[in-house]
Amino acid sequence: MLTAVLVRAVTIFNLIAEGTPEGPVAAQLCSLLGGPLSVTAVSPRELRRMRTRHGVVLRG
């Protein structure tokens, strides 16, 4: 979960510092949102895998 938060923070800082990447709008959106969305999609799966296979439970 921490990774998802950090990836989003880095994306926001890059957007503020450098702006959007060059290219068509579709490429800009994919470049800007690809990392955070993929990490967010993988995180729940990995947390479930840790819980079922290794017995690791996150408490917050």
Secondary structure, 3 states (H helix, E strand, C coil): CHHHHHHHHHHHHHHHHHCCCCCCHHHHHHHHHHHHHHHHHHHHHHHHHHHHHHCCCCCC
